[in-house]
Amino acid sequence: MKRLVTLLLALTIGFGLKASTGGGGTITSQYGIPAWPTIILIMPNHQIIIQDLWPISDAQTIISALEQHGLQQHECNAATYDPQVTIYVDQILETEVTVTFTPNEDCVSYNYMLATESEIQQWMSQTGLALPDYLHTYGFPAEETLSHTFTDLEPNTEYMIYAVPIDPDSNFGEVVQVSVTTTPGGGDDIIPDFTGTDIEGNEIHLYDILDAGQAVFINFFLCGDEYSEAPMADILEAYHLYGCNAHDVFFMEISPNGHDDACQAWVDRFGVEYPTISRDGGGNDIAQAIPVGFYPTLMLIRSDHTIAMRDIYPPTLEYIIDAFEGEGYEQYECPVVYDETLTFSTDTIEVSWRELTWITVYNNTAQDAVVDTIVSYILSYTLDGTTFFRTLRPREFTIPQGESIELGLYCDAITKDEFWDVVTLTGNFPDASFVARVVNLPWSVEENTASFSAFPNPANDFVTLKGENLGTVRVYNALGQKVDEFEANGSELNINTTGYENGIYVVKVGKKMIKFMVKH
């Protein structure tokens, strides 16, 4: 359907004035204008239906003329606005709430206040005003972004923060409402119990820690929040000053918004050693049950389940120390942390054929290490002057905590399939191992005399072997572990290396060996 458009022209040309500069004289001549001033009406079909509307005593003269031709009145397209105010709660205490109000560009001013639900209903009833009008009349006026602290509030009470935005035409926008609850009053309120799971999968039961005699210090933080990141250096320093969770105070941190992966990134970034409970582990439920009104906040809980301080603020090392000293907590050195494994003087040892080669084994665990040695059949080992062979069950021996032993390795075999071996020590701790690489044997790597070749080198998706009568082909990784074995028919073999990790590999054909590299 075509939209009908009419054209109403008011033509005014004064006597004695030149009107031809913009083409006015030509237009009036073409339209046959008999006199000036005059008004003509042109319809969408190009016909002039009113040639000379005159005289015009008032606006009604024009309205009546247009209505005779079926033209109706309409409002002009007025500018539209969407005034808004954002309310951000910065801090909630027992008797104070701090809020930041931010208007958008369509909001030229706004009025705000804080009240309980019963109070606002009572006040509107007394004045007979609706909520927008009441806020506009009795609220605090503002125009720009501002921060306001409401004081003299009741502890543990729910309040509503209100704001009514106003647009450039003095119209009200939608009233914004945000609910807040002040924290419980008094320094001796009881902390509710909770159980959460930290990102390592350990169950953290608050009352179990408190009942064991330790106070609990909790950092409630938000992942990705610069204000939560700022105190981390001071919190970590306090953790080490007060004995790394081994003495008076047990440190932990809880996030209501960060999931396990985000909290793991947080832990890795700051080097956090104490438990971290994420939203996945119940962080949000814990924060709401306490409740926590704002973030970050540092909370100190006595071993008798009472809250010593709900908000150590500002969250600096000085204030943390003051809070701890106020409760009589002393500083201690952190206990020695052990690796819980054995360490070696070198990760890879070259064992010369028919020569005794030594490696030092250190016990850096938290206890004496009772050890069995498992070695390949080409190797024997010497301990305390006694030689032990693969054909015998290896002797069990003890390495006291903090001490070491010298382990001698010896090889006299000449018919071995693998040329490197992993020597594993097992016992009352996680397995530890090192690589013993046997050298100076007839079947050692002989790249210069090998009768076959491998290309491309480095390899990506495949490596091709070429040589006469390849036969059995074995591939070993850098630890001497066999990763593949093939039976080649002829003088060429393609090996798919897409599943190989990047690194050096050795391919053995008969007694000849060459190296190649995989690089994806």
C-alpha positions as CSV (number, residue, x, y, z in Angstrom):
1,M,0.0,0.0,0.0
2,K,1.4,3.4,-0.9
3,R,1.6,6.0,1.8
4,L,-0.2,9.2,0.7
5,V,1.8,12.4,1.1
6,T,0.4,15.9,0.7
7,L,2.4,19.0,0.2
8,L,1.3,22.2,1.8
9,L,3.2,25.2,0.4
10,A,3.2,28.6,2.0
11,L,4.4,31.0,-0.6
12,T,5.4,34.5,0.5
13,I,6.9,37.0,-1.8
14,G,7.0,40.6,-0.8
15,F,6.5,43.4,-3.3
16,G,9.8,44.9,-4.5
17,L,11.9,42.0,-3.4
18,K,14.0,39.9,-5.8
19,A,12.8,36.2,-5.3
20,S,14.5,34.5,-8.2
21,T,17.9,33.7,-6.6
22,G,16.7,30.2,-5.4
23,G,14.3,29.6,-8.2
24,G,11.2,31.0,-6.4
25,G,10.1,33.2,-9.3
26,T,10.1,30.3,-11.7
27,I,8.1,28.1,-9.3
28,T,5.4,30.6,-8.6
29,S,5.1,31.3,-12.4
30,Q,4.8,27.6,-13.1
31,Y,2.2,27.1,-10.4
32,G,0.2,30.1,-11.5
33,I,0.2,31.9,-8.2
34,P,-2.2,34.9,-8.4
35,A,-1.2,36.8,-5.3
36,W,1.1,36.8,-2.2
37,P,1.1,35.6,0.5
38,T,-0.9,32.5,-0.2
39,I,-1.1,28.8,0.6
40,I,-1.6,26.0,-1.9
41,L,-2.3,22.2,-1.2
42,I,-0.8,19.6,-3.5
43,M,-2.1,16.0,-3.3
44,P,0.0,12.8,-3.9
45,N,-1.5,12.5,-7.4
46,H,0.3,15.8,-8.3
47,Q,-3.0,17.8,-8.4
48,I,-3.3,21.2,-6.8
49,I,-6.6,21.1,-5.0
50,I,-6.3,24.4,-3.2
51,Q,-4.9,27.1,-5.4
52,D,-5.2,30.1,-3.0
53,L,-6.1,29.6,0.6
54,W,-6.9,33.1,1.8
55,P,-7.6,34.9,4.1
56,I,-6.1,33.0,7.1
57,S,-7.5,34.3,10.3
58,D,-6.0,31.6,12.5
59,A,-4.7,28.0,12.5
60,Q,-8.2,26.7,12.4
61,T,-8.6,28.1,8.9
62,I,-5.9,25.8,7.7
63,I,-7.1,22.8,9.8
64,S,-10.7,23.1,8.3
65,A,-9.4,23.3,4.8
66,L,-7.2,20.2,5.2
67,E,-10.0,18.2,6.9
68,Q,-12.4,19.0,4.0
69,H,-10.0,16.9,1.9
70,G,-9.8,14.0,4.4
71,L,-6.5,14.9,6.0
72,Q,-6.3,14.0,9.7
73,Q,-4.3,15.4,12.6
74,H,-1.2,13.5,14.0
75,E,1.4,14.2,16.6
76,C,4.9,15.1,15.5
77,N,7.6,12.4,16.0
78,A,8.9,13.5,19.4
79,A,12.4,12.5,20.6
80,T,12.4,9.3,22.7
81,Y,14.6,8.7,25.8
82,D,15.4,5.8,28.0
83,P,16.8,7.3,31.2
84,Q,18.4,4.7,33.5
85,V,20.5,4.6,36.7
86,T,22.8,1.7,37.6
87,I,23.1,1.0,41.4
88,Y,26.3,-0.8,42.5
89,V,26.7,-1.8,46.1
90,D,30.3,-1.2,47.2
91,Q,30.2,-2.2,50.8
92,I,27.7,-3.6,53.4
93,L,28.5,-3.3,57.1
94,E,26.4,-3.7,60.3
95,T,25.1,-0.1,60.3
96,E,26.4,1.3,56.9
97,V,25.9,0.6,53.2
98,T,28.0,2.4,50.6
99,V,26.5,2.6,47.1
100,T,27.6,4.1,43.7
101,F,24.9,5.5,41.4
102,T,25.7,5.8,37.7
103,P,23.2,7.5,35.2
104,N,23.2,6.9,31.5
105,E,23.3,9.6,28.8
106,D,19.5,10.0,28.7
107,C,19.3,10.6,32.4
108,V,19.8,14.3,33.1
109,S,19.1,13.9,36.9
110,Y,17.8,11.3,39.4
111,N,16.6,11.1,43.0
112,Y,17.5,8.2,45.3
113,M,17.0,7.0,48.9
114,L,17.3,3.9,51.1
115,A,14.4,2.5,53.3
116,T,12.8,-0.7,54.5
117,E,9.8,-2.0,52.6
118,S,7.5,-1.1,55.4
119,E,8.9,2.4,55.7
120,I,8.5,3.2,52.0
121,Q,4.9,1.9,52.0
122,Q,4.1,4.0,55.1
123,W,5.6,7.2,53.7
124,M,3.8,6.8,50.3
125,S,0.5,6.2,52.2
126,Q,0.9,9.3,54.3
127,T,1.8,11.6,51.3
128,G,-0.6,10.0,48.8
129,L,2.2,9.9,46.3
130,A,3.1,7.0,44.0
131,L,6.7,5.7,44.3
132,P,8.3,7.8,41.4
133,D,6.7,11.0,42.7
134,Y,7.6,10.3,46.3
135,L,11.3,9.6,45.3
136,H,11.4,12.7,43.2
137,T,9.9,14.8,46.0
138,Y,11.7,13.4,49.0
139,G,14.8,11.6,47.7
140,F,18.4,12.8,47.4
141,P,18.8,14.8,44.1
142,A,21.8,14.0,41.9
143,E,23.0,14.4,38.3
144,E,26.4,12.8,37.9
145,T,27.9,9.5,39.1
146,L,28.3,9.6,42.9
147,S,29.1,7.4,45.8
148,H,26.9,7.7,48.9
149,T,27.2,6.0,52.3
150,F,23.9,5.4,54.2
151,T,24.6,5.4,57.9
152,D,22.8,4.7,61.2
153,L,21.1,1.5,59.9
154,E,19.9,-1.5,61.9
155,P,22.2,-4.6,61.8
156,N,20.9,-7.7,60.1
157,T,18.0,-5.8,58.4
158,E,16.9,-5.9,54.8
159,Y,16.7,-2.5,53.1
160,M,15.8,-1.4,49.6
161,I,17.8,1.1,47.6
162,Y,15.7,3.2,45.2
163,A,16.5,5.5,42.3
164,V,14.2,7.3,39.8
165,P,15.8,8.6,36.6
166,I,14.5,11.7,34.8
167,D,14.9,12.4,31.1
168,P,15.5,15.8,29.3
169,D,11.7,16.3,29.0
170,S,11.3,15.9,32.8
171,N,9.7,12.5,32.4
172,F,10.3,9.7,34.9
173,G,12.1,6.5,33.9
174,E,11.6,3.1,35.5
175,V,12.4,3.1,39.2
176,V,15.5,1.0,40.0
177,Q,15.4,-1.1,43.2
178,V,18.3,-3.1,44.8
179,S,17.9,-5.1,48.0
180,V,20.7,-5.2,50.6
181,T,20.9,-6.8,54.1
182,T,23.2,-5.3,56.7
183,T,25.5,-7.8,58.5
184,P,24.7,-9.1,61.9
185,G,25.8,-6.9,64.8
186,G,28.3,-7.5,67.5
187,G,31.8,-9.0,67.4
188,D,30.8,-12.3,69.1
189,D,28.2,-13.6,66.6
190,I,28.5,-17.3,65.8
191,I,29.8,-18.3,62.4
192,P,27.5,-20.9,60.7
193,D,29.2,-24.2,59.9
194,F,30.0,-25.2,56.3
195,T,31.6,-28.0,54.3
196,G,33.1,-27.3,50.9
197,T,35.4,-29.0,48.5
198,D,38.5,-27.2,47.4
199,I,39.9,-27.3,43.8
200,E,42.2,-30.2,44.8
201,G,39.2,-32.3,45.7
202,N,39.8,-32.1,49.5
203,E,36.8,-31.7,51.8
204,I,37.1,-28.6,54.0
205,H,34.9,-28.7,57.1
206,L,35.0,-25.4,59.0
207,Y,34.0,-26.7,62.5
208,D,36.5,-29.6,62.2
209,I,39.3,-27.0,61.8
210,L,38.0,-24.8,64.6
211,D,37.4,-27.7,67.0
212,A,41.0,-28.8,66.5
213,G,42.0,-25.5,68.1
214,Q,42.9,-23.3,65.1
215,A,41.4,-20.0,64.2
216,V,40.3,-19.7,60.5
217,F,41.2,-16.7,58.3
218,I,39.1,-16.6,55.1
219,N,39.7,-14.4,52.0
220,F,36.4,-14.0,50.2
221,F,37.4,-12.9,46.7
222,L,36.0,-12.5,43.2
223,C,37.9,-14.0,40.2
224,G,38.9,-11.3,37.7
225,D,38.3,-8.4,40.2
226,E,41.2,-6.0,40.5
227,Y,40.2,-5.1,44.1
228,S,40.4,-8.8,45.0
229,E,43.8,-9.2,43.3
230,A,45.3,-6.2,45.1
231,P,45.7,-7.7,48.6
232,M,47.0,-11.1,47.5
233,A,50.7,-10.3,48.1
234,D,49.9,-9.2,51.7
235,I,47.7,-12.2,52.3
236,L,50.4,-14.6,51.1
237,E,53.0,-12.9,53.2
238,A,50.8,-13.2,56.3
239,Y,50.3,-16.9,55.5
240,H,54.0,-17.5,55.7
241,L,54.5,-15.2,58.8
242,Y,51.9,-17.2,60.7
243,G,53.3,-20.7,60.0
244,C,51.6,-21.9,56.8
245,N,48.5,-23.3,58.4
246,A,50.5,-25.4,60.9
247,H,50.0,-23.3,64.0
248,D,47.4,-20.8,65.4
249,V,45.7,-19.7,62.2
250,F,44.4,-21.7,59.2
251,F,44.2,-19.8,56.0
252,M,41.7,-20.5,53.2
253,E,40.0,-18.6,50.4
254,I,36.5,-18.8,48.9
255,S,35.1,-17.5,45.6
256,P,31.3,-17.3,44.8
257,N,31.8,-16.6,41.1
258,G,34.9,-18.4,40.0
259,H,34.5,-22.0,38.9
260,D,37.3,-24.6,39.3
261,D,39.3,-23.7,36.2
262,A,39.2,-19.9,37.0
263,C,40.2,-20.5,40.6
264,Q,43.0,-22.9,39.5
265,A,44.3,-20.1,37.2
266,W,44.1,-17.7,40.3
267,V,46.1,-20.2,42.4
268,D,48.7,-20.6,39.7
269,R,49.0,-16.9,39.2
270,F,49.5,-16.0,42.8
271,G,51.2,-19.2,44.1
272,V,48.5,-19.9,46.7
273,E,49.3,-22.8,48.9
274,Y,46.3,-22.9,51.2
275,P,42.8,-24.4,50.3
276,T,40.8,-22.6,47.6
277,I,37.0,-23.3,47.4
278,S,35.4,-22.3,44.1
279,R,31.8,-21.9,43.2
280,D,31.8,-25.6,42.1
281,G,32.9,-26.6,45.6
282,G,30.1,-24.6,47.3
283,G,31.7,-21.2,47.4
284,N,28.6,-19.2,46.6
285,D,26.4,-21.2,49.0
286,I,28.9,-20.6,51.8
287,A,29.1,-16.9,51.1
288,Q,25.4,-16.5,51.2
289,A,25.0,-18.6,54.4
290,I,27.4,-16.4,56.4
291,P,26.4,-13.9,54.7
292,V,29.1,-12.0,52.9
293,G,27.9,-8.6,51.8
294,F,30.8,-7.4,49.6
295,Y,34.1,-8.5,48.0
296,P,36.9,-8.7,48.7
297,T,36.6,-9.2,52.5
298,L,39.0,-10.8,55.0
299,M,37.3,-12.6,57.9
300,L,38.8,-13.9,61.1
301,I,37.0,-16.7,63.1
302,R,38.0,-17.8,66.5
303,S,38.3,-21.5,67.5
304,D,35.2,-21.1,69.7
305,H,33.1,-20.4,66.5
306,T,32.7,-16.7,67.1
307,I,33.6,-14.1,64.5
308,A,36.5,-12.0,65.7
309,M,36.4,-9.6,62.7
310,R,34.0,-9.7,59.7
311,D,36.0,-7.3,57.6
312,I,39.7,-6.7,58.1
313,Y,39.9,-3.4,56.1
314,P,41.9,-2.1,54.4
315,P,43.1,-5.6,53.5
316,T,46.8,-4.8,54.1
317,L,49.5,-6.8,55.8
318,E,49.6,-4.2,58.6
319,Y,45.9,-4.6,59.4
320,I,46.0,-8.4,59.1
321,I,48.9,-8.5,61.7
322,D,47.0,-6.0,63.9
323,A,43.9,-8.3,63.8
324,F,46.0,-11.4,64.6
325,E,48.0,-9.8,67.4
326,G,44.7,-8.5,68.9
327,E,43.6,-12.1,69.3
328,G,47.0,-13.2,70.7
329,Y,48.1,-15.3,67.7
330,E,51.9,-15.6,67.3
331,Q,54.1,-15.8,64.3
332,Y,55.9,-19.0,63.4
333,E,58.2,-20.3,60.7
334,C,56.6,-22.5,58.1
335,P,57.5,-26.2,58.4
336,V,59.9,-27.7,56.0
337,V,58.1,-28.9,52.8
338,Y,59.3,-32.2,51.4
339,D,59.0,-33.3,47.8
340,E,57.6,-36.7,48.7
341,T,59.8,-38.4,46.2
342,L,63.4,-39.4,45.8
343,T,65.8,-37.3,43.8
344,F,68.9,-38.2,41.8
345,S,72.2,-36.6,41.1
346,T,71.3,-36.8,37.4
347,D,68.1,-37.8,35.5
348,T,70.1,-39.8,32.9
349,I,73.3,-41.7,33.6
350,E,75.6,-43.2,31.0
351,V,76.7,-46.7,31.9
352,S,79.9,-47.8,30.2
353,W,80.1,-51.4,29.3
354,R,81.8,-53.5,32.0
355,E,82.5,-50.5,34.1
356,L,80.9,-49.6,37.4
357,T,79.1,-46.2,37.1
358,W,77.7,-44.4,40.2
359,I,74.6,-42.3,40.8
360,T,73.5,-40.6,44.1
361,V,70.0,-41.2,45.4
362,Y,68.7,-38.5,47.8
363,N,65.8,-39.1,50.2
364,N,63.9,-35.8,50.3
365,T,60.7,-37.2,51.6
366,A,59.3,-36.6,55.1
367,Q,60.2,-40.1,56.3
368,D,62.7,-42.9,55.9
369,A,62.5,-44.4,52.5
370,V,62.3,-48.2,52.3
371,V,63.3,-49.0,48.7
372,D,63.2,-51.8,46.2
373,T,65.3,-51.4,43.0
374,I,63.9,-52.7,39.8
375,V,66.4,-52.8,36.9
376,S,66.6,-54.3,33.4
377,Y,68.3,-57.6,33.0
378,I,71.3,-56.0,31.4
379,L,72.0,-54.1,34.5
380,S,73.2,-55.0,38.0
381,Y,73.6,-52.7,40.9
382,T,76.1,-52.5,43.8
383,L,75.1,-51.4,47.3
384,D,77.4,-51.5,50.3
385,G,79.9,-53.5,48.4
386,T,77.4,-56.2,47.4
387,T,76.4,-56.7,43.8
388,F,72.8,-57.6,43.0
389,F,71.7,-59.0,39.7
390,R,68.3,-59.1,37.9
391,T,68.2,-62.9,38.3
392,L,67.9,-62.4,42.1
393,R,65.2,-60.5,43.9
394,P,66.6,-57.0,44.6
395,R,67.4,-56.4,48.2
396,E,65.2,-54.1,50.2
397,F,67.2,-51.2,51.8
398,T,66.5,-48.0,53.7
399,I,67.5,-44.4,53.0
400,P,67.0,-42.3,56.1
401,Q,65.1,-39.1,55.7
402,G,67.5,-36.3,54.6
403,E,70.3,-38.7,53.7
404,S,71.5,-40.3,50.5
405,I,73.2,-43.4,49.1
406,E,75.5,-44.2,46.2
407,L,74.1,-46.7,43.7
408,G,76.5,-48.4,41.3
409,L,75.3,-49.7,37.9
410,Y,77.1,-52.3,35.8
411,C,76.4,-53.8,32.4
412,D,78.1,-56.8,30.7
413,A,75.4,-58.0,28.3
414,I,75.9,-57.8,24.5
415,T,72.6,-59.2,23.2
416,K,70.1,-56.6,24.4
417,D,67.0,-55.4,22.4
418,E,66.7,-52.0,24.1
419,F,69.7,-49.8,24.6
420,W,68.3,-47.4,27.3
421,D,66.6,-48.6,30.6
422,V,64.4,-46.9,33.2
423,V,65.6,-47.8,36.7
424,T,62.6,-47.7,39.1
425,L,62.8,-47.4,42.8
426,T,59.7,-48.5,44.6
427,G,58.7,-48.6,48.3
428,N,56.7,-46.6,50.8
429,F,56.5,-43.5,48.6
430,P,55.5,-42.6,45.0
431,D,57.7,-44.3,42.3
432,A,60.8,-42.5,41.3
433,S,63.0,-43.4,38.4
434,F,66.0,-42.3,36.3
435,V,67.3,-43.4,32.9
436,A,70.4,-45.6,32.6
437,R,71.8,-45.3,29.1
438,V,74.3,-48.0,28.2
439,V,77.2,-46.9,25.9
440,N,80.2,-48.4,24.2
441,L,78.5,-51.6,23.0
442,P,78.6,-53.1,19.5
443,W,74.9,-52.5,19.2
444,S,75.0,-48.8,20.3
445,V,73.8,-46.1,18.0
446,E,76.1,-46.1,14.9
447,E,74.6,-43.4,12.6
448,N,77.7,-43.3,10.3
449,T,77.8,-47.0,9.6
450,A,74.1,-47.6,9.5
451,S,73.0,-49.3,6.2
452,F,69.6,-47.5,6.1
453,S,68.3,-44.0,6.2
454,A,65.3,-42.1,7.6
455,F,63.7,-39.0,6.0
456,P,62.3,-36.4,6.3
457,N,64.2,-35.5,9.5
458,P,62.6,-33.8,11.4
459,A,59.5,-35.7,10.7
460,N,55.9,-34.4,11.1
461,D,53.2,-36.9,10.0
462,F,55.5,-39.7,8.8
463,V,59.1,-40.9,8.4
464,T,60.3,-43.2,5.6
465,L,63.0,-45.8,6.1
466,K,65.1,-47.0,3.2
467,G,67.6,-49.9,3.3
468,E,68.2,-53.4,2.0
469,N,66.0,-56.1,3.6
470,L,64.9,-54.1,6.6
471,G,63.1,-56.9,8.3
472,T,62.2,-56.2,12.0
473,V,62.1,-52.5,12.7
474,R,61.8,-51.2,16.3
475,V,61.3,-47.5,17.4
476,Y,62.3,-46.3,20.9
477,N,61.7,-43.0,22.6
478,A,64.2,-40.9,24.5
479,L,63.7,-43.0,27.7
480,G,64.5,-46.2,25.8
481,Q,60.9,-47.4,25.8
482,K,59.8,-49.2,22.7
483,V,56.9,-47.3,21.1
484,D,56.5,-49.3,17.8
485,E,57.6,-52.4,16.1
486,F,57.1,-53.4,12.4
487,E,57.9,-56.2,10.0
488,A,59.1,-54.5,6.8
489,N,58.7,-56.4,3.5
490,G,61.4,-55.1,1.2
491,S,63.6,-52.0,1.3
492,E,61.2,-49.3,2.3
493,L,58.9,-48.6,5.3
494,N,56.6,-45.7,6.0
495,I,56.0,-45.0,9.7
496,N,53.1,-42.9,10.8
497,T,54.3,-40.4,13.4
498,T,51.2,-38.3,13.9
499,G,50.7,-40.0,17.3
500,Y,54.3,-39.5,18.4
501,E,55.1,-36.7,20.9
502,N,57.7,-34.1,19.8
503,G,61.3,-35.3,20.6
504,I,64.2,-37.6,19.6
505,Y,63.5,-41.2,18.6
506,V,65.8,-44.1,17.7
507,V,65.0,-46.7,15.1
508,K,66.8,-50.1,15.3
509,V,67.2,-52.5,12.4
510,G,69.2,-55.6,13.4
511,K,72.2,-54.2,15.3
512,K,72.2,-50.9,13.4
513,M,70.5,-47.7,14.8
514,I,69.9,-44.2,13.7
515,K,68.1,-41.2,15.3
516,F,65.3,-39.0,13.9
517,M,63.3,-36.2,15.4
518,V,59.5,-35.7,15.5
519,K,58.4,-32.1,15.3
520,H,54.7,-31.3,14.8
